[in-house]
Amino acid sequence: MQLYLVRHPQPDIASGICYGQSDIAVKAADLAAVLQQLQLSLPPDVPLFSSPLQRCARLASALHQAPTFDARLMEMHFGAWEMQSWDVIARAEIDAWAADVAAYAPGGGETVLSMAARVIDFMHDVATQSLAEAIIVAHAGTIRLIMAYQPGINAKELASEVVTKKKTIHFGECFKLQVKLC
């Protein structure tokens, strides 16, 4: 299956803020710039799946007449850390997360392990649709998990793969990826 993985435009929020699943808007100019770039590179009339958070949903709705919004594509939830400056989060908590990135729930939110499980579930559902191509508009964390996905991988293996090979994904960036779903 041919996947086009698209990261949302830059959120309209000050740098240095942990925002995870917080529903942050994007500036109209940033949305327009990313949209213009993507319209030249994405195939028309291909099923499009998107995180329901507005930074993805607005782009998805501009790219496709009927995108499918799926909560399993949302970014990791950072619990009490959401909307906090990284500078005010206790160093001991950040160190605890760094010691076990896959299994620690930052701010009492979600672990990378649980996020990996929901992304695997999404990928299994996509596999049942027998699509030749699809576009996915999502977040950097979600895209990293999809890029590392392989048939038969479990959540622990997927989470481990992602935390050991962190890949930089820029706002508005699009990856074309051939994946085997089953």
MDTraj code that builds the backbone (N, CA, C; nanometers):
import mdtraj as md
import numpy as np

residues = "MET GLN LEU TYR LEU VAL ARG HIS PRO GLN PRO ASP ILE ALA SER GLY ILE CYS TYR GLY GLN SER ASP ILE ALA VAL LYS ALA ALA ASP LEU ALA ALA VAL LEU GLN GLN LEU GLN LEU SER LEU PRO PRO ASP VAL PRO LEU PHE SER SER PRO LEU GLN ARG CYS ALA ARG LEU ALA SER ALA LEU HIS GLN ALA PRO THR PHE ASP ALA ARG LEU MET GLU MET HIS PHE GLY ALA TRP GLU MET GLN SER TRP ASP VAL ILE ALA ARG ALA GLU ILE ASP ALA TRP ALA ALA ASP VAL ALA ALA TYR ALA PRO GLY GLY GLY GLU THR VAL LEU SER MET ALA ALA ARG VAL ILE ASP PHE MET HIS ASP VAL ALA THR GLN SER LEU ALA GLU ALA ILE ILE VAL ALA HIS ALA GLY THR ILE ARG LEU ILE MET ALA TYR GLN PRO GLY ILE ASN ALA LYS GLU LEU ALA SER GLU VAL VAL THR LYS LYS LYS THR ILE HIS PHE GLY GLU CYS PHE LYS LEU GLN VAL LYS LEU CYS".split()
xyz = np.array([
    [0.0840, -0.1177, 0.0000],
    [0.0000, 0.0000, 0.0000],
    [0.0887, 0.1243, 0.0000],
    [0.0478, 0.2216, -0.0788],
    [0.1194, 0.3494, -0.0848],
    [0.0552, 0.4455, 0.0154],
    [0.1332, 0.4923, 0.1108],
    [0.0840, 0.5896, 0.2083],
    [0.1534, 0.7225, 0.1877],
    [0.0771, 0.8285, 0.2048],
    [0.1293, 0.9642, 0.2076],
    [0.1055, 1.0138, 0.3491],
    [0.2117, 1.0290, 0.4251],
    [0.2029, 1.0720, 0.5645],
    [0.2338, 1.2203, 0.5718],
    [0.1377, 1.2983, 0.6205],
    [0.1493, 1.4438, 0.6227],
    [0.1405, 1.4942, 0.7664],
    [0.2411, 1.5698, 0.8070],
    [0.2333, 1.6348, 0.9378],
    [0.1605, 1.7677, 0.9225],
    [0.0808, 1.7994, 1.0193],
    [0.0036, 1.9241, 1.0222],
    [0.0937, 2.0472, 1.0154],
    [0.0361, 2.1640, 0.9792],
    [0.1125, 2.2896, 0.9840],
    [0.1493, 2.3247, 1.1287],
    [0.2399, 2.4178, 1.1433],
    [0.2834, 2.4603, 1.2756],
    [0.1668, 2.5158, 1.3561],
    [0.1476, 2.4660, 1.4787],
    [0.0392, 2.5175, 1.5643],
    [0.0645, 2.6627, 1.6047],
    [-0.0418, 2.7345, 1.6286],
    [-0.0345, 2.8744, 1.6693],
    [-0.0198, 2.8805, 1.8215],
    [0.1023, 2.8516, 1.8668],
    [0.1312, 2.8468, 2.0096],
    [0.2778, 2.8856, 2.0286],
    [0.3076, 2.9446, 2.1404],
    [0.4463, 2.9831, 2.1692],
    [0.5357, 2.8595, 2.1733],
    [0.6596, 2.8759, 2.1345],
    [0.7524, 2.7635, 2.1405],
    [0.7801, 2.7290, 2.2866],
    [0.8167, 2.6046, 2.3104],
    [0.8500, 2.5624, 2.4456],
    [0.7307, 2.5177, 2.5280],
    [0.6145, 2.5017, 2.4646],
    [0.4936, 2.4575, 2.5353],
    [0.4653, 2.3123, 2.4976],
    [0.4356, 2.2301, 2.5966],
    [0.3964, 2.0914, 2.5743],
    [0.2471, 2.0918, 2.5404],
    [0.2111, 2.0487, 2.4195],
    [0.0692, 2.0579, 2.3824],
    [0.0065, 1.9260, 2.3413],
    [0.0799, 1.8219, 2.3086],
    [0.0256, 1.6890, 2.2830],
    [-0.1119, 1.6861, 2.2194],
    [-0.2128, 1.6442, 2.2955],
    [-0.3493, 1.6345, 2.2435],
    [-0.4320, 1.7620, 2.2636],
    [-0.3720, 1.8680, 2.3128],
    [-0.4464, 1.9939, 2.3217],
    [-0.4850, 2.0369, 2.1809],
    [-0.6043, 2.0893, 2.1670],
    [-0.6579, 2.1212, 2.0345],
    [-0.6181, 2.2631, 1.9942],
    [-0.5000, 2.2748, 1.9361],
    [-0.4409, 2.4031, 1.9008],
    [-0.4666, 2.4330, 1.7532],
    [-0.5054, 2.5559, 1.7240],
    [-0.5300, 2.5993, 1.5855],
    [-0.3979, 2.6253, 1.5138],
    [-0.4071, 2.6468, 1.3837],
    [-0.2922, 2.6892, 1.3032],
    [-0.3276, 2.8241, 1.2413],
    [-0.2254, 2.9014, 1.2102],
    [-0.2489, 3.0299, 1.1444],
    [-0.2953, 3.0053, 1.0010],
    [-0.3857, 3.0880, 0.9542],
    [-0.4390, 3.0731, 0.8184],
    [-0.3291, 3.0763, 0.7134],
    [-0.2301, 3.1622, 0.7309],
    [-0.1210, 3.1728, 0.6338],
    [-0.0373, 3.0452, 0.6299],
    [-0.0126, 2.9848, 0.7463],
    [0.0634, 2.8593, 0.7514],
    [-0.0160, 2.7461, 0.6861],
    [-0.1455, 2.7422, 0.7134],
    [-0.2322, 2.6418, 0.6520],
    [-0.2306, 2.6570, 0.4998],
    [-0.2442, 2.7784, 0.4508],
    [-0.2459, 2.8035, 0.3062],
    [-0.1149, 2.7631, 0.2401],
    [-0.0029, 2.7910, 0.3051],
    [0.1281, 2.7569, 0.2483],
    [0.1461, 2.6056, 0.2386],
    [0.1102, 2.5341, 0.3442],
    [0.1224, 2.3877, 0.3436],
    [0.0253, 2.3281, 0.2418],
    [-0.0952, 2.3788, 0.2385],
    [-0.1956, 2.3300, 0.1442],
    [-0.1481, 2.3457, 0.0004],
    [-0.0940, 2.4608, -0.0329],
    [-0.0461, 2.4853, -0.1687],
    [0.0634, 2.3858, -0.2068],
    [0.1547, 2.3620, -0.1167],
    [0.2642, 2.2672, -0.1413],
    [0.2096, 2.1258, -0.1601],
    [0.1168, 2.0843, -0.0741],
    [0.0660, 1.9475, -0.0792],
    [-0.0219, 1.9208, -0.2011],
    [-0.0973, 2.0205, -0.2439],
    [-0.1853, 2.0008, -0.3592],
    [-0.1059, 1.9661, -0.4846],
    [0.0206, 2.0041, -0.4888],
    [0.1057, 1.9723, -0.6030],
    [0.1624, 1.8311, -0.5958],
    [0.1693, 1.7741, -0.4761],
    [0.2361, 1.6452, -0.4607],
    [0.1457, 1.5282, -0.4234],
    [0.0257, 1.5554, -0.3760],
    [-0.0624, 1.4456, -0.3350],
    [-0.1557, 1.4038, -0.4486],
    [-0.1822, 1.2751, -0.4595],
    [-0.2732, 1.2289, -0.5644],
    [-0.4173, 1.2693, -0.5329],
    [-0.4972, 1.2978, -0.6354],
    [-0.6383, 1.3329, -0.6124],
    [-0.7224, 1.2081, -0.5869],
    [-0.8343, 1.2272, -0.5234],
    [-0.9343, 1.1209, -0.5052],
    [-0.8805, 0.9962, -0.4361],
    [-0.7941, 1.0153, -0.3391],
    [-0.7394, 0.9051, -0.2595],
    [-0.8012, 0.9167, -0.1199],
    [-0.8417, 0.8051, -0.0578],
    [-0.8967, 0.8135, 0.0778],
    [-0.8003, 0.8862, 0.1716],
    [-0.8561, 0.9717, 0.2564],
    [-0.7752, 1.0504, 0.3485],
    [-0.8236, 1.0268, 0.4907],
    [-0.7308, 0.9928, 0.5783],
    [-0.7571, 0.9724, 0.7207],
    [-0.6840, 1.0821, 0.7967],
    [-0.7453, 1.1287, 0.9055],
    [-0.6851, 1.2398, 0.9789],
    [-0.7151, 1.2315, 1.1274],
    [-0.6220, 1.2846, 1.2044],
    [-0.6484, 1.3115, 1.3450],
    [-0.7619, 1.4141, 1.3510],
    [-0.8513, 1.4035, 1.4495],
    [-0.9591, 1.5022, 1.4610],
    [-0.9171, 1.6354, 1.5221],
    [-0.7943, 1.6447, 1.5733],
    [-0.7493, 1.7717, 1.6307],
    [-0.7396, 1.8754, 1.5199],
    [-0.7834, 1.9978, 1.5474],
    [-0.8010, 2.0986, 1.4421],
    [-0.6756, 2.1306, 1.3630],
    [-0.5572, 2.1142, 1.4220],
    [-0.4370, 2.1427, 1.3442],
    [-0.4190, 2.0435, 1.2298],
    [-0.4787, 1.9258, 1.2419],
    [-0.4811, 1.8275, 1.1326],
    [-0.6122, 1.8361, 1.0548],
    [-0.7223, 1.8482, 1.1267],
    [-0.8549, 1.8435, 1.0647],
    [-0.8770, 1.9552, 0.9634],
    [-0.8268, 2.0731, 0.9926],
    [-0.8442, 2.1841, 0.8967],
    [-0.7695, 2.1562, 0.7671],
    [-0.6492, 2.1030, 0.7779],
    [-0.5726, 2.0683, 0.6581],
    [-0.6409, 1.9541, 0.5835],
    [-0.6832, 1.8520, 0.6548],
    [-0.7496, 1.7370, 0.5922],
    [-0.8757, 1.7793, 0.5178],
    [-0.9540, 1.8667, 0.5794],
    [-1.0784, 1.9134, 0.5159],
    [-1.0511, 1.9990, 0.3929],
    [-0.9387, 2.0683, 0.3919],
    [-0.9022, 2.1487, 0.2748],
    [-0.8487, 2.0613, 0.1613],
    [-0.7922, 1.9457, 0.1968],
    [-0.7343, 1.8554, 0.0969],
    [-0.8357, 1.7587, 0.0363],
    [-0.9423, 1.7291, 0.1095],
    [-1.0326, 1.6210, 0.0700],
    [-1.1774, 1.6570, 0.1035],
    [-1.2700, 1.6156, 0.0175],
    [-1.4117, 1.6460, 0.0408],
    [-1.4693, 1.5726, 0.1612],
    [-1.4221, 1.4509, 0.1855],
    [-1.4793, 1.3703, 0.2931],
    [-1.3703, 1.2937, 0.3689],
    [-1.2876, 1.3648, 0.4433],
    [-1.1847, 1.2931, 0.5192],
    [-1.2474, 1.2084, 0.6297],
    [-1.1789, 1.1033, 0.6676],
    [-1.2212, 1.0191, 0.7796],
    [-1.1390, 1.0602, 0.9008],
    [-1.2055, 1.1084, 1.0045],
    [-1.1364, 1.1500, 1.1256],
    [-1.1317, 1.0330, 1.2229],
    [-1.0145, 1.0075, 1.2768],
    [-0.9943, 0.8910, 1.3625],
    [-0.9089, 0.9312, 1.4826],
    [-0.9642, 0.9175, 1.6013],
    [-0.8948, 0.9567, 1.7242],
    [-0.7671, 0.8763, 1.7482],
    [-0.7561, 0.7598, 1.6869],
    [-0.6343, 0.6796, 1.7048],
    [-0.5125, 0.7461, 1.6403],
    [-0.5355, 0.8470, 1.5570],
    [-0.4259, 0.9197, 1.4915],
    [-0.3800, 1.0423, 1.5707],
    [-0.4426, 1.0670, 1.6854],
    [-0.4034, 1.1841, 1.7647],
    [-0.2634, 1.1664, 1.8233],
    [-0.2034, 1.2790, 1.8582],
    [-0.0727, 1.2799, 1.9230],
    [-0.0865, 1.2199, 2.0626],
    [0.0242, 1.1906, 2.1248],
    [0.0251, 1.1374, 2.2610],
    [-0.0347, 1.2395, 2.3577],
    [-0.1062, 1.1900, 2.4576],
    [-0.1635, 1.2773, 2.5597],
    [-0.0644, 1.2895, 2.6748],
    [-0.0299, 1.4130, 2.7089],
    [0.0701, 1.4384, 2.8116],
    [0.0102, 1.4699, 2.9487],
    [-0.1174, 1.4397, 2.9695],
    [-0.1793, 1.4573, 3.1007],
    [-0.1632, 1.5980, 3.1547],
    [-0.1164, 1.6080, 3.2791],
    [-0.1008, 1.7376, 3.3468],
    [0.0059, 1.8252, 3.2817],
    [0.0882, 1.7691, 3.1948],
    [0.1900, 1.8479, 3.1263],
    [0.1316, 1.9294, 3.0118],
    [0.0131, 1.8922, 2.9646],
    [-0.0480, 1.9625, 2.8516],
    [-0.0589, 2.1127, 2.8815],
    [-0.0149, 2.1920, 2.7850],
    [-0.0208, 2.3383, 2.7884],
    [0.0696, 2.4004, 2.8949],
    [0.1654, 2.3226, 2.9431],
    [0.2645, 2.3726, 3.0371],
    [0.3947, 2.4006, 2.9623],
    [0.4662, 2.4997, 3.0066],
    [0.5993, 2.5238, 2.9512],
    [0.6897, 2.4085, 2.9949],
    [0.7727, 2.3611, 2.9035],
    [0.8657, 2.2546, 2.9387],
    [0.9551, 2.2989, 3.0555],
    [0.9784, 2.4277, 3.0682],
    [1.0647, 2.4806, 3.1747],
    [1.0042, 2.4673, 3.3139],
    [0.8727, 2.4557, 3.3257],
    [0.8102, 2.4482, 3.4573],
    [0.7787, 2.3044, 3.4993],
    [0.7959, 2.2095, 3.4094],
    [0.7734, 2.0689, 3.4437],
    [0.8915, 2.0223, 3.5282],
    [0.8611, 1.9586, 3.6391],
    [0.9654, 1.9165, 3.7335],
    [1.0715, 1.8318, 3.6638],
    [1.1966, 1.8658, 3.6883],
    [1.3092, 1.7942, 3.6258],
    [1.3044, 1.6451, 3.6582],
    [1.2635, 1.6108, 3.7800],
    [1.2556, 1.4688, 3.8198],
    [1.1544, 1.3937, 3.7326],
    [1.0442, 1.4596, 3.6949],
    [0.9441, 1.3951, 3.6093],
    [0.9987, 1.3752, 3.4677],
    [1.0666, 1.4750, 3.4158],
    [1.1256, 1.4624, 3.2817],
    [1.2333, 1.3536, 3.2826],
    [1.3124, 1.3462, 3.3898],
    [1.4150, 1.2423, 3.4015],
    [1.3517, 1.1032, 3.4096],
    [1.2394, 1.0913, 3.4801],
    [1.1698, 0.9624, 3.4896],
    [1.1188, 0.9193, 3.3521],
    [1.0690, 1.0140, 3.2757],
    [1.0233, 0.9835, 3.1393],
    [1.1421, 0.9423, 3.0522],
    [1.2518, 1.0162, 3.0613],
    [1.3710, 0.9854, 2.9819],
    [1.4273, 0.8474, 3.0157],
    [1.4100, 0.8035, 3.1387],
    [1.4609, 0.6728, 3.1806],
    [1.3812, 0.5573, 3.1207],
    [1.2557, 0.5824, 3.0849],
    [1.1721, 0.4769, 3.0254],
    [1.0688, 0.5410, 2.9335],
    [1.1147, 0.5950, 2.8221],
    [1.0292, 0.6715, 2.7311],
    [0.9084, 0.5904, 2.6848],
    [0.9250, 0.4628, 2.6590],
    [0.8156, 0.3817, 2.6051],
    [0.7051, 0.3560, 2.7072],
    [0.7396, 0.3346, 2.8332],
    [0.6398, 0.2906, 2.9315],
    [0.5989, 0.3970, 3.0335],
    [0.6660, 0.5108, 3.0369],
    [0.6326, 0.6153, 3.1338],
    [0.5179, 0.7005, 3.0798],
    [0.4237, 0.7338, 3.1650],
    [0.3101, 0.8185, 3.1265],
    [0.3377, 0.9616, 3.1724],
    [0.3914, 1.0459, 3.0832],
    [0.4244, 1.1831, 3.1245],
    [0.3005, 1.2599, 3.1700],
    [0.3129, 1.3225, 3.2850],
    [0.2015, 1.4001, 3.3390],
    [0.0813, 1.3143, 3.3750],
    [0.1021, 1.1828, 3.3872],
    [-0.0089, 1.0927, 3.4156],
    [-0.0964, 1.0679, 3.2927],
    [-0.0469, 1.1044, 3.1758],
    [-0.1236, 1.0890, 3.0516],
    [-0.1049, 0.9519, 2.9893],
    [-0.0569, 0.9511, 2.8683],
    [-0.0485, 0.8294, 2.7880],
    [0.0974, 0.7876, 2.7697],
    [0.1211, 0.6593, 2.7599],
    [0.2551, 0.6092, 2.7313],
    [0.2724, 0.5930, 2.5803],
    [0.3965, 0.5906, 2.5356],
    [0.4246, 0.5605, 2.3956],
    [0.3729, 0.4202, 2.3642],
    [0.3816, 0.3311, 2.4603],
    [0.3337, 0.1943, 2.4443],
    [0.1834, 0.1909, 2.4134],
    [0.1038, 0.2672, 2.4864],
    [-0.0405, 0.2688, 2.4601],
    [-0.0716, 0.3403, 2.3287],
    [0.0064, 0.4419, 2.2965],
    [-0.0111, 0.5094, 2.1677],
    [0.0209, 0.4131, 2.0534],
    [0.1268, 0.3339, 2.0700],
    [0.1633, 0.2346, 1.9684],
    [0.0494, 0.1345, 1.9487],
    [-0.0147, 0.0936, 2.0562],
    [-0.1264, -0.0022, 2.0458],
    [-0.2417, 0.0558, 1.9639],
    [-0.2732, 0.1835, 1.9846],
    [-0.3845, 0.2411, 1.9079],
    [-0.3471, 0.2624, 1.7612],
    [-0.2204, 0.2931, 1.7332],
    [-0.1767, 0.3078, 1.5943],
    [-0.1785, 0.1711, 1.5243],
    [-0.1361, 0.0651, 1.5931],
    [-0.1436, -0.0696, 1.5359],
    [-0.2879, -0.1046, 1.5049],
    [-0.3784, -0.0733, 1.5956],
    [-0.5210, -0.0992, 1.5744],
    [-0.5717, -0.0244, 1.4502],
    [-0.5309, 0.1010, 1.4350],
    [-0.5681, 0.1786, 1.3167],
    [-0.5145, 0.1117, 1.1905],
    [-0.3879, 0.0731, 1.1906],
    [-0.3265, 0.0121, 1.0728],
    [-0.3959, -0.1195, 1.0369],
    [-0.4357, -0.1982, 1.1364],
    [-0.5098, -0.3216, 1.1092],
    [-0.6438, -0.2903, 1.0417],
    [-0.7116, -0.1872, 1.0878],
    [-0.8390, -0.1487, 1.0260],
    [-0.8192, -0.1013, 0.8819],
    [-0.7149, -0.0251, 0.8559],
    [-0.6860, 0.0201, 0.7199],
    [-0.6582, -0.1007, 0.6302],
    [-0.5887, -0.2002, 0.6829],
    [-0.5563, -0.3204, 0.6048],
    [-0.6828, -0.3923, 0.5574],
    [-0.7879, -0.3882, 0.6369],
    [-0.9119, -0.4581, 0.5989],
    [-0.9835, -0.3893, 0.4833],
    [-0.9459, -0.2658, 0.4527],
    [-1.0121, -0.1913, 0.3453],
    [-0.9507, -0.2171, 0.2078],
    [-0.8407, -0.2874, 0.2035],
    [-0.7748, -0.3227, 0.0761],
    [-0.7552, -0.2025, -0.0160],
    [-0.7020, -0.0955, 0.0380],
    [-0.6768, 0.0255, -0.0398],
    [-0.5409, 0.0171, -0.1081],
    [-0.5303, 0.0746, -0.2258],
    [-0.4010, 0.0823, -0.2947],
    [-0.3202, 0.2008, -0.2426],
    [-0.3894, 0.3107, -0.2065],
    [-0.3253, 0.4333, -0.1592],
    [-0.4113, 0.4971, -0.0518],
    [-0.3471, 0.5737, 0.0343],
    [-0.4189, 0.6533, 0.1335],
    [-0.3297, 0.7679, 0.1789],
    [-0.3943, 0.8756, 0.2187],
    [-0.3258, 0.9909, 0.2769],
    [-0.3609, 0.9927, 0.4254],
    [-0.2614, 1.0169, 0.5094],
    [-0.2842, 1.0276, 0.6538],
    [-0.2287, 1.1617, 0.7003],
    [-0.3151, 1.2444, 0.7577],
    [-0.2745, 1.3729, 0.8143],
    [-0.2710, 1.3541, 0.9661],
    [-0.1515, 1.3705, 1.0227],
    [-0.1378, 1.3397, 1.1649],
    [-0.0255, 1.4221, 1.2275],
    [0.0230, 1.3733, 1.3377],
    [0.1220, 1.4409, 1.4216],
    [0.2558, 1.3675, 1.4116],
    [0.3622, 1.4318, 1.4527],
    [0.4957, 1.3727, 1.4412],
    [0.5044, 1.2374, 1.5114],
    [0.4523, 1.2279, 1.6331],
    [0.4580, 1.1008, 1.7062],
    [0.3837, 0.9895, 1.6344],
    [0.2678, 1.0205, 1.5852],
    [0.1873, 0.9220, 1.5118],
    [0.2577, 0.8799, 1.3837],
    [0.3120, 0.9763, 1.3120],
    [0.3814, 0.9461, 1.1861],
    [0.5027, 0.8573, 1.2123],
    [0.5770, 0.8837, 1.3179],
    [0.6927, 0.7989, 1.3504],
    [0.6486, 0.6540, 1.3719],
    [0.5383, 0.6362, 1.4425],
    [0.4876, 0.5011, 1.4680],
    [0.4440, 0.4331, 1.3387],
    [0.3747, 0.5052, 1.2527],
    [0.3310, 0.4460, 1.1258],
    [0.4522, 0.4101, 1.0398],
    [0.5534, 0.4944, 1.0386],
    [0.6733, 0.4665, 0.9591],
    [0.7467, 0.3410, 1.0073],
    [0.7384, 0.3123, 1.1363],
    [0.8063, 0.1959, 1.1930],
    [0.7185, 0.0706, 1.1931],
    [0.5923, 0.0858, 1.1602],
    [0.4980, -0.0267, 1.1619],
    [0.5373, -0.1357, 1.0625],
    [0.5204, -0.2594, 1.1047],
    [0.5384, -0.3768, 1.0192],
    [0.4318, -0.4778, 1.0573],
    [0.3859, -0.5588, 0.9623],
    [0.2869, -0.6617, 0.9961],
    [0.3386, -0.7527, 1.1075],
    [0.2535, -0.7818, 1.2029],
    [0.2882, -0.8718, 1.3127],
    [0.3607, -0.8060, 1.4287],
    [0.3984, -0.6802, 1.4159],
    [0.4688, -0.6120, 1.5249],
    [0.3708, -0.5883, 1.6398],
    [0.4191, -0.6034, 1.7622],
    [0.3317, -0.5738, 1.8759],
    [0.3642, -0.4349, 1.9293],
    [0.2819, -0.3868, 2.0200],
    [0.2957, -0.2493, 2.0694],
    [0.4295, -0.2263, 2.1383],
    [0.4770, -0.3241, 2.2139],
    [0.6050, -0.3082, 2.2833],
    [0.7193, -0.2961, 2.1829],
    [0.7184, -0.3784, 2.0794],
    [0.8225, -0.3724, 1.9768],
    [0.8166, -0.2406, 1.8995],
    [0.6948, -0.1979, 1.8654],
    [0.6794, -0.0733, 1.7900],
    [0.7247, 0.0466, 1.8734],
    [0.6828, 0.0516, 1.9981],
    [0.7241, 0.1619, 2.0864],
    [0.8758, 0.1636, 2.1017],
    [0.9354, 0.0475, 2.1207],
    [1.0804, 0.0389, 2.1346],
    [1.1522, 0.0866, 2.0089],
    [1.1016, 0.0481, 1.8932],
    [1.1600, 0.0891, 1.7655],
    [1.1577, 0.2416, 1.7516],
    [1.0472, 0.3022, 1.7883],
    [1.0313, 0.4469, 1.7715],
    [1.1173, 0.5262, 1.8703],
    [1.1248, 0.4822, 1.9944],
    [1.2010, 0.5599, 2.0925],
    [1.3510, 0.5455, 2.0736],
    [1.3959, 0.4397, 2.0068],
    [1.5393, 0.4244, 1.9834],
    [1.5855, 0.4918, 1.8544],
    [1.4936, 0.5192, 1.7640],
    [1.5297, 0.5802, 1.6355],
    [1.4430, 0.7030, 1.6106],
    [1.4616, 0.8043, 1.6895],
    [1.3802, 0.9251, 1.6767],
    [1.4114, 0.9983, 1.5464],
    [1.3098, 1.0211, 1.4683],
    [1.3231, 1.0877, 1.3391],
    [1.2597, 1.2261, 1.3471],
    [1.3282, 1.3261, 1.2942],
    [1.2736, 1.4611, 1.2898],
    [1.1716, 1.4701, 1.1767],
    [1.0557, 1.5232, 1.2090],
    [0.9484, 1.5413, 1.1103],
    [0.9030, 1.6866, 1.1204],
    [0.9201, 1.7607, 1.0139],
    [0.8905, 1.9036, 1.0142],
    [0.7412, 1.9303, 0.9909],
    [0.6959, 2.0450, 1.0378],
    [0.5573, 2.0861, 1.0149],
    [0.5310, 2.0922, 0.8651],
    [0.4194, 2.0340, 0.8220],
    [0.3803, 2.0365, 0.6819],
    [0.4553, 1.9379, 0.5943],
    [0.5456, 1.8603, 0.6526],
    [0.6247, 1.7659, 0.5735],
    [0.5394, 1.6459, 0.5310],
    [0.5680, 1.5961, 0.4120],
    [0.4968, 1.4813, 0.3563],
    [0.5964, 1.3721, 0.3213],
    [0.5650, 1.2497, 0.3657],
    [0.6467, 1.1330, 0.3359],
    [0.5649, 1.0378, 0.2494],
    [0.6256, 0.9874, 0.1455],
    [0.5647, 0.8853, 0.0612],
    [0.6264, 0.7530, 0.1052],
    [0.5418, 0.6576, 0.1415],
    [0.5899, 0.5362, 0.2034],
    [0.5151, 0.4147, 0.1507],
    [0.5875, 0.3152, 0.1081],
    [0.5277, 0.1888, 0.0663],
    [0.5261, 0.0983, 0.1884],
    [0.4075, 0.0523, 0.2305],
    [0.3979, -0.0332, 0.3484],
    [0.3248, -0.1612, 0.3162],
    [0.3629, -0.2635, 0.3883],
    [0.2923, -0.3906, 0.3813],
    [0.2065, -0.3962, 0.5075],
    [0.0766, -0.4132, 0.4915],
    [-0.0137, -0.4070, 0.6050],
    [-0.0437, -0.5435, 0.6667],
    [-0.0257, -0.6491, 0.5914],
    [-0.0546, -0.7807, 0.6488],
    [0.0363, -0.8854, 0.5892],
])
top = md.Topology()
chain = top.add_chain()
for i, resn in enumerate(residues, 1):
    res = top.add_residue(resn, chain, resSeq=i)
    for name in ("N", "CA", "C"):
        top.add_atom(name, md.element.get_by_symbol(name[0]), res)
traj = md.Trajectory(xyz[None], top)
